Amino acid sequence: MVDEKDADVLTSGGSSDYELGKYGTSFMPVKPDRLLQDGDTIRLGETKLIMLHHPGHTKGSCSFLLTVRDDQRSYRVLIANMPTIVTDKKFAEITAYPEIVSDYAYTFNAMKNIKFDLWLASHASQFKLHDKHKPGDAYNPASFIDQVGYDTALSDLREQYDEKIKKDTQQ
């Protein structure tokens, strides 16, 4: 399963990626069994993941929401695909992804409105995993209740995006 906007990257083995495609095929091409759109649900046993289309980082970047339960309570968990910028080129020079500027803007707006209890990201540094949980620490989901950290990380990325837009137009 893949966000429909990244399906071509899978079927091309990565060669159609707007940034990394310049290196050619980087993995064996894969044909997705299912193309996902914003809000689609994926079921894994009793777990239901909701896919959130958050483009910019790639055309089909996505985050996921799910609910987990322990003996005490349920938690709404966000697995955030943080909208980092992966190119040094001016956005206007990325002809393979002409919607990149508007996609990032959409994602920043969408991500600031997500309601969750706990959040994680694809890279430990993005949500300060090593500060929140060290090997051997006791079970403590409250370590990942961090709306301020999420808001700060998203704000920092938004500033980087705004600065890139400014720099791109000045050159």
C-alpha atoms as a printed R data frame, in Angstrom:
    type eleno elety resid chain resno      x      y       z
1   ATOM     1    CA   MET     A     1  0.000  0.000   0.000
2   ATOM     2    CA   VAL     A     2  1.238  3.457  -0.832
3   ATOM     3    CA   ASP     A     3 -0.062  6.993  -1.024
4   ATOM     4    CA   GLU     A     4 -1.243  7.254  -4.629
5   ATOM     5    CA   LYS     A     5  1.049 10.247  -5.260
6   ATOM     6    CA   ASP     A     6  4.152  8.088  -4.646
7   ATOM     7    CA   ALA     A     7  2.993  5.040  -6.617
8   ATOM     8    CA   ASP     A     8  5.159  5.968  -9.596
9   ATOM     9    CA   VAL     A     9  8.240  6.047  -7.354
10  ATOM    10    CA   LEU     A    10  7.573  2.454  -6.304
11  ATOM    11    CA   THR     A    11  6.861  1.209  -9.815
12  ATOM    12    CA   SER     A    12  9.981  2.950 -11.188
13  ATOM    13    CA   GLY     A    13 12.299  1.624  -8.492
14  ATOM    14    CA   GLY     A    14 12.860  5.162  -7.253
15  ATOM    15    CA   SER     A    15 14.000  6.618 -10.565
16  ATOM    16    CA   SER     A    16 10.943  8.905 -10.817
17  ATOM    17    CA   ASP     A    17 11.570 10.537  -7.419
18  ATOM    18    CA   TYR     A    18 11.888 14.294  -7.918
19  ATOM    19    CA   GLU     A    19 15.131 14.528  -5.936
20  ATOM    20    CA   LEU     A    20 16.724 11.086  -5.690
21  ATOM    21    CA   GLY     A    21 15.670  9.931  -9.158
22  ATOM    22    CA   LYS     A    22 18.743 11.609 -10.605
23  ATOM    23    CA   TYR     A    23 20.677  8.568  -9.319
24  ATOM    24    CA   GLY     A    24 18.504  6.153 -11.317
25  ATOM    25    CA   THR     A    25 16.855  3.038  -9.977
26  ATOM    26    CA   SER     A    26 17.679  2.542  -6.306
27  ATOM    27    CA   PHE     A    27 15.503 -0.503  -5.511
28  ATOM    28    CA   MET     A    28 13.623 -3.254  -7.294
29  ATOM    29    CA   PRO     A    29 10.396 -1.837  -8.707
30  ATOM    30    CA   VAL     A    30  7.268 -2.738  -6.740
31  ATOM    31    CA   LYS     A    31  3.660 -2.734  -7.912
32  ATOM    32    CA   PRO     A    32  1.413 -1.516  -5.084
33  ATOM    33    CA   ASP     A    33 -1.616 -3.629  -4.247
34  ATOM    34    CA   ARG     A    34 -3.560 -0.606  -3.048
35  ATOM    35    CA   LEU     A    35 -3.308  3.136  -3.643
36  ATOM    36    CA   LEU     A    36 -4.185  5.241  -0.621
37  ATOM    37    CA   GLN     A    37 -5.768  8.663  -0.445
38  ATOM    38    CA   ASP     A    38 -6.060 11.098   2.450
39  ATOM    39    CA   GLY     A    39 -8.230  9.631   5.189
40  ATOM    40    CA   ASP     A    40 -8.100  6.035   3.965
41  ATOM    41    CA   THR     A    41 -8.041  3.309   6.598
42  ATOM    42    CA   ILE     A    42 -5.641  0.417   6.831
43  ATOM    43    CA   ARG     A    43 -6.517 -2.446   9.151
44  ATOM    44    CA   LEU     A    44 -3.827 -4.565  10.769
45  ATOM    45    CA   GLY     A    45 -5.652 -7.081  12.941
46  ATOM    46    CA   GLU     A    46 -7.490 -5.036  15.546
47  ATOM    47    CA   THR     A    47 -5.502 -1.891  14.738
48  ATOM    48    CA   LYS     A    48 -6.922  0.725  12.393
49  ATOM    49    CA   LEU     A    49 -4.491  3.237  10.864
50  ATOM    50    CA   ILE     A    50 -5.786  6.395   9.220
51  ATOM    51    CA   MET     A    51 -3.509  7.659   6.467
52  ATOM    52    CA   LEU     A    52 -3.050 11.437   6.274
53  ATOM    53    CA   HIS     A    53 -1.699 12.796   2.991
54  ATOM    54    CA   HIS     A    54  1.120 15.224   3.915
55  ATOM    55    CA   PRO     A    55  2.984 15.993   0.674
56  ATOM    56    CA   GLY     A    56  6.068 18.136   0.233
57  ATOM    57    CA   HIS     A    57  8.902 15.983   1.516
58  ATOM    58    CA   THR     A    58  7.761 13.676  -1.296
59  ATOM    59    CA   LYS     A    59  4.643 13.850  -3.462
60  ATOM    60    CA   GLY     A    60  3.089 11.097  -1.392
61  ATOM    61    CA   SER     A    61  4.424 11.712   2.086
62  ATOM    62    CA   CYS     A    62  1.956 10.596   4.667
63  ATOM    63    CA   SER     A    63  1.421 10.461   8.393
64  ATOM    64    CA   PHE     A    64 -0.733  7.992  10.294
65  ATOM    65    CA   LEU     A    65 -3.164  8.142  13.208
66  ATOM    66    CA   LEU     A    66 -4.041  5.121  15.283
67  ATOM    67    CA   THR     A    67 -5.424  4.329  18.690
68  ATOM    68    CA   VAL     A    68 -3.510  2.107  21.110
69  ATOM    69    CA   ARG     A    69 -4.655  0.856  24.489
70  ATOM    70    CA   ASP     A    70 -2.886 -0.229  27.627
71  ATOM    71    CA   ASP     A    71 -4.297 -1.280  31.002
72  ATOM    72    CA   GLN     A    72 -4.938  2.346  31.964
73  ATOM    73    CA   ARG     A    73 -6.376  4.089  28.918
74  ATOM    74    CA   SER     A    74 -6.476  4.597  25.163
75  ATOM    75    CA   TYR     A    75 -4.120  6.933  23.332
76  ATOM    76    CA   ARG     A    76 -4.558  8.564  19.948
77  ATOM    77    CA   VAL     A    77 -1.104  8.281  18.386
78  ATOM    78    CA   LEU     A    78  0.278 10.353  15.525
79  ATOM    79    CA   ILE     A    79  3.135  8.909  13.510
80  ATOM    80    CA   ALA     A    80  4.163 12.179  11.870
81  ATOM    81    CA   ASN     A    81  5.975 12.474   8.581
82  ATOM    82    CA   MET     A    82  7.629 15.795   9.356
83  ATOM    83    CA   PRO     A    83  7.804 18.089   6.293
84  ATOM    84    CA   THR     A    84 11.563 18.449   6.015
85  ATOM    85    CA   ILE     A    85 12.997 19.947   2.837
86  ATOM    86    CA   VAL     A    86 15.194 17.446   0.973
87  ATOM    87    CA   THR     A    87 16.441 19.568  -1.914
88  ATOM    88    CA   ASP     A    88 18.964 22.339  -2.333
89  ATOM    89    CA   LYS     A    89 17.455 23.391  -5.656
90  ATOM    90    CA   LYS     A    90 15.088 26.303  -5.949
91  ATOM    91    CA   PHE     A    91 11.567 24.979  -5.800
92  ATOM    92    CA   ALA     A    92 10.852 26.545  -9.209
93  ATOM    93    CA   GLU     A    93 13.640 24.420 -10.703
94  ATOM    94    CA   ILE     A    94 11.983 21.159  -9.661
95  ATOM    95    CA   THR     A    95 10.019 20.574 -12.845
96  ATOM    96    CA   ALA     A    96  9.214 16.977 -11.863
97  ATOM    97    CA   TYR     A    97  7.223 18.314  -8.891
98  ATOM    98    CA   PRO     A    98  5.588 21.623  -9.847
99  ATOM    99    CA   GLU     A    99  3.174 21.501  -6.866
100 ATOM   100    CA   ILE     A   100  5.950 21.334  -4.258
101 ATOM   101    CA   VAL     A   101  5.403 24.833  -2.822
102 ATOM   102    CA   SER     A   102  1.644 24.472  -2.472
103 ATOM   103    CA   ASP     A   103  2.006 20.907  -1.167
104 ATOM   104    CA   TYR     A   104  4.302 22.023   1.644
105 ATOM   105    CA   ALA     A   105  1.915 24.878   2.502
106 ATOM   106    CA   TYR     A   106 -1.007 22.440   2.582
107 ATOM   107    CA   THR     A   107  0.905 20.053   4.845
108 ATOM   108    CA   PHE     A   108  1.934 22.708   7.356
109 ATOM   109    CA   ASN     A   109 -1.693 23.831   7.662
110 ATOM   110    CA   ALA     A   110 -3.027 20.273   7.904
111 ATOM   111    CA   MET     A   111 -0.470 19.161  10.487
112 ATOM   112    CA   LYS     A   112 -1.097 22.042  12.868
113 ATOM   113    CA   ASN     A   113 -4.720 20.941  13.252
114 ATOM   114    CA   ILE     A   114 -4.184 17.268  14.132
115 ATOM   115    CA   LYS     A   115 -5.510 16.161  17.514
116 ATOM   116    CA   PHE     A   116 -3.478 13.450  19.258
117 ATOM   117    CA   ASP     A   117 -2.287 12.275  22.665
118 ATOM   118    CA   LEU     A   118  1.162 10.912  21.753
119 ATOM   119    CA   TRP     A   119  3.364 11.586  18.763
120 ATOM   120    CA   LEU     A   120  6.317  9.944  17.087
121 ATOM   121    CA   ALA     A   121  8.104 10.563  13.808
122 ATOM   122    CA   SER     A   122 10.103  8.519  11.327
123 ATOM   123    CA   HIS     A   123 13.413  9.857  12.683
124 ATOM   124    CA   ALA     A   124 14.175  9.661  16.404
125 ATOM   125    CA   SER     A   125 15.774 13.110  16.399
126 ATOM   126    CA   GLN     A   126 12.563 14.699  15.106
127 ATOM   127    CA   PHE     A   127 10.664 13.839  18.297
128 ATOM   128    CA   LYS     A   128 13.646 13.601  20.693
129 ATOM   129    CA   LEU     A   129 13.218  9.896  21.303
130 ATOM   130    CA   HIS     A   130 16.546  9.543  23.098
131 ATOM   131    CA   ASP     A   131 15.595 12.262  25.584
132 ATOM   132    CA   LYS     A   132 12.140 10.792  26.194
133 ATOM   133    CA   HIS     A   133 13.050  7.131  26.532
134 ATOM   134    CA   LYS     A   134 16.351  5.440  27.208
135 ATOM   135    CA   PRO     A   135 17.044  1.692  27.030
136 ATOM   136    CA   GLY     A   136 15.932  0.133  30.297
137 ATOM   137    CA   ASP     A   137 13.472  2.916  31.182
138 ATOM   138    CA   ALA     A   138 10.177  1.743  32.619
139 ATOM   139    CA   TYR     A   139  7.045  1.797  30.486
140 ATOM   140    CA   ASN     A   140  5.796  5.384  30.437
141 ATOM   141    CA   PRO     A   141  3.605  6.496  27.543
142 ATOM   142    CA   ALA     A   142  3.345  9.942  29.154
143 ATOM   143    CA   SER     A   143  6.913 10.542  27.937
144 ATOM   144    CA   PHE     A   144  5.444 10.955  24.461
145 ATOM   145    CA   ILE     A   145  2.717 13.408  25.432
146 ATOM   146    CA   ASP     A   146  4.462 16.421  23.952
147 ATOM   147    CA   GLN     A   147  2.232 18.901  22.149
148 ATOM   148    CA   VAL     A   148  4.790 21.668  22.765
149 ATOM   149    CA   GLY     A   149  7.582 19.607  21.193
150 ATOM   150    CA   TYR     A   150  5.401 18.835  18.183
151 ATOM   151    CA   ASP     A   151  4.342 22.454  17.752
152 ATOM   152    CA   THR     A   152  7.961 23.619  18.074
153 ATOM   153    CA   ALA     A   153  9.266 21.058  15.555
154 ATOM   154    CA   LEU     A   154  6.530 21.967  13.076
155 ATOM   155    CA   SER     A   155  7.148 25.687  13.591
156 ATOM   156    CA   ASP     A   156 10.898 25.256  13.044
157 ATOM   157    CA   LEU     A   157 10.260 23.405   9.784
158 ATOM   158    CA   ARG     A   158  7.790 26.078   8.695
159 ATOM   159    CA   GLU     A   159 10.457 28.738   9.322
160 ATOM   160    CA   GLN     A   160 12.924 26.754   7.175
161 ATOM   161    CA   TYR     A   161 10.313 26.533   4.419
162 ATOM   162    CA   ASP     A   162  9.531 30.272   4.608
163 ATOM   163    CA   GLU     A   163 13.256 31.075   4.542
164 ATOM   164    CA   LYS     A   164 13.754 28.845   1.495
165 ATOM   165    CA   ILE     A   165 10.868 30.554  -0.317
166 ATOM   166    CA   LYS     A   166 12.399 33.938   0.519
167 ATOM   167    CA   LYS     A   167 15.875 32.853  -0.578
168 ATOM   168    CA   ASP     A   168 14.543 31.256  -3.789
169 ATOM   169    CA   THR     A   169 12.859 34.512  -4.817
170 ATOM   170    CA   GLN     A   170 15.898 36.681  -4.009
171 ATOM   171    CA   GLN     A   171 18.335 34.805  -6.209
